[in-house]
Amino acid sequence: MSEELLFTPINIGGCVIKNRIMMAPMLMGFGTFNGMPTDKMMDYYEERAKGGAGLICTEITRVSDITGAGAFAQLSMSKDANIRPMQELAERIHSHGAKLFVQLHHPGRQNVGLLVGTVPLSIRAESLTKGAYGRALYKIVPKVGPYLISKDVSLPSVAPSKCPPAYYAGGHPRALLHKEIKWFEEDFVNAAVRVRKAGCDGVMLHASHGYLIQQFLSPYTNTRKDEYGGSLENRMRFLANIIEGIKKNCGEDFPITVRLTVDECYDRIGEPGRGYGLEEGIKIAKALEELGVAAIDVSCAGYDAFNYWLEPMSFEPGWRAYMAKAVKEAVNIPVLAANLIRSKEQAERQLEEGVQDMVSFGRPHIADPHLAEKMKNGGTVRRCICCLNCIESMEANAFSGSHGECALNPFVGNEGASIRKNGGGRTVVVAGAGPGGLTAAYLAALRGFKVIVLEKEKEAGGQLALAKNAPYKDKIYWAIEDLLAMCEEQGVEIRYSTEATAKLIAELEPHAVICATGSDPTVPYFGGKYKYGDLLTFKDILSGRVKLENKRVTVAGSGMTGLETAEYLTTLGNKVTVVEMADTVAPGTWMQHVDDIMPRLKEAGVRIMTGEKLSEVYADHVVTESVHGKERTVITSDALVLALGSRPKNSLYKELEKRNVNSFNIGDSNKVGRIRAATEAAYNAVMTL
C-alpha cells in the first residue's frame, strides 16, 4: 500500500476524520475543581490540533462529582454548566480541521480516596472565596495528603463488589448498591448528552485500565449475584445500558467509541487465572459491535498490572499489536490502538498489516504536538522515550495545583507562549551537548541566535550517553539523536572533542554563554585499605572504561543508576550485591521503574541489602554496618562500584562569573537532577536572553 495510508480519511460512525492519527486521552492536570477547561488546557489541546492530528480525544472526563473525580483538576461533563466551556474547546479544535471526542470516565475503586465526596465542597468553596480556597488547599495538601493516604484516612471508593484495593490507588472499596448503579448509568448518559450539545463529535467510554466500567467486566472485581454479575452478558450489562441510553438520547448518528481492556494481563505479573484474558476480551469486543458502537480503542491491563498499559522504557514498540489484530479480525468496525508506536514507519506498517485502522498516539503527542504534520511533510519528530516523567509529574504536581510535564518538551503547559525571534545573529555559546545543552542550543537557534556548542567528548549525550548502555535503556538516547537532528535543522554548530574554556569562549565573543557541563559521580571516603583513587563508579562501568567479568561485585546505592549498573554487570557474568542505606529499594523512585527492573534483577540472582551503610572497603571485601544498630556484615567482593549520586561540574561557570560574562548555569552543572530539570532550565534561560 501507499505510504500515505496514515493520511487517508476514516469514518468513525458518521464522523469523517481527515487522517488516521488520534491524540489519545491523557490526564495532565490543566483543569479546575469545577471541571471547566482553562485557557492553558485549551491551548494544550489546540496545539495538537494545529499539529495535524485528525482526532483529539480528551482526558478522563468525569460524569459524577461525588465519587467520580479522578483528579483535582480534570475535565467534567457532570453539569449543564460544563456545556458552554466544552463548546469553546470544540470550536478551537474544529478550526484546525480536527474532530473532538470526549472520554467519559469513572475511576471506581481506583479513585484517590481524598477526592471521594470532597469535590462538590471544593467547587463551592472555590466559588465563594474567589480562588483563595484553592491556593490554601494546595499549600496544605502536599504535606497532609500523602500522610492521609498512607494512613488510609478517606471515604471508601466504589466498585461493583467489595474487592481488594487497586495497586497504587489504595483505599478500601465498597460495593455499589443496585440503585447507585442505575444512577451511574444515568450519569454517563447525561454526560454524553451534554457532550453532543457542546458540539463535540463523539464520546469514548473508558472501559479500560481498571476503571469502573472495566471493573464491571472483570470477574475479579465483579462478583455480584444480581443481573450485573456472573455471566459475561451480566457483567456487560452496565456498559450495555450506558450505550443503549446514549443512543436513545443522542441519536443513532452520534458516534460512541469504547476504550477497552481486552486482556487484564494478570498472567504477566504472576497471577494467572485472575480477571479475564484476550479470549474473553475478543468476546466483549464482538458484543460491543452488536450493541452498535462505532469503533473500539484496544488497550490492556489496569492499575494492578500498571506497566502493561503505560509502558516504561524496557518494552519493545508494538509488543501488544497482536491484541489489536485479534480484535480487528473479529469485528467489522474500526479498531484504534496505541500499541506503543514510536515512528511513522511503524505506524504505516501496522496499518498495512491490518493490525488496526487508526493510530492512537498518546505520550508521543505530549513530546511533540506537531508529530502528525512532521510525519506528513517532513521534519524531526521528537520521540517519546517512555521515561514516564509525564505521569509521575502529573501525580506529584496534582497535590500542588500544577500539571504534568514532559522531560523532553518544555513547551508543555506553555503552548500559549510566543517565541521572540530577536537573536539577530548574535553568538550564543553552549558548553556541553547533553539534553540541557542541546535543548538550549535548539531554542536559541529558534530565536535567531548563532549557536556554537562546545562538547568535550567525542559524542553528544552527557549522562544519557552512559545511561543508554544499561540493558533496555537504548530509547533514552533517542532524546539526543532527535535533539541533534533538530539542532542541525536550525543551523547549530557543534564542535566535538573541544573543551569549553574561558579563553576559547572569550575568543568567540558571545552575547551569552549557557553552561551545561554536567556532573561527576560522587566518591565519598571509606575506611579500609582500598586505594581511594582506585574506587570505581557507575561511570567507569557504563562507559566501558572498566570491564568486570565473572567477578563478585558490590554496588553501593540502589537508586535507578545503581540498579541499572547492577543489571548491566550481571550481563557480564558477575555476581552482584547491592547495598542501600535506606530501608527500601530505590527510595523516591517512581514505582513503575522499580516494578520493571526488580523481577529481572531477582532472576539474575542480584542480592539487595537495605538498611546497610558501607563502613570499610578492602581489596577483596567490604564491610557494611546496619543503620539500625551495630551489626556488621562482611561481603566478599572483588570490586566495589559506587552509584551514590553525582555532584555538579561547575568550575567553568564560576570562572565566567568572575569575569562578568553573561552566563547561565543549567542542568546538572547547576543542580544534579533528571532530564526534565535540564530541559526546563534550558527553556527558562533561553527565553530570558
PyMOL commands that set and color helices and strands:
alter all, ss='L'
color gray80, all
select helices_A, chain A and resi 3-7+39-50+80-94+108-110+113-115+119-128+132-150+178-197+212-217+232-235+237-250+266-269+278-291+303-308+321-330+344-352+363-367+371-377+389-400+435-446+463-467+474-489+502-508+532-534+538-542+560-570+591-603+651-658+667-669+675-687
alter helices_A, ss='H'
color red, helices_A
select strands_A, chain A and resi 10-12+15-17+21-23+55-62+75-76+99-105+158-159+174-175+202-207+256-261+295-299+335-337+358-361+427-431+450-454+493-495+512-515+519-521+527-528+536-537+552-556+575-580+607-610+612-617+621-626+632-636+639-642+646-648+663-665
alter strands_A, ss='S'
color yellow, strands_A
deselect
rebuild
show_as cartoon
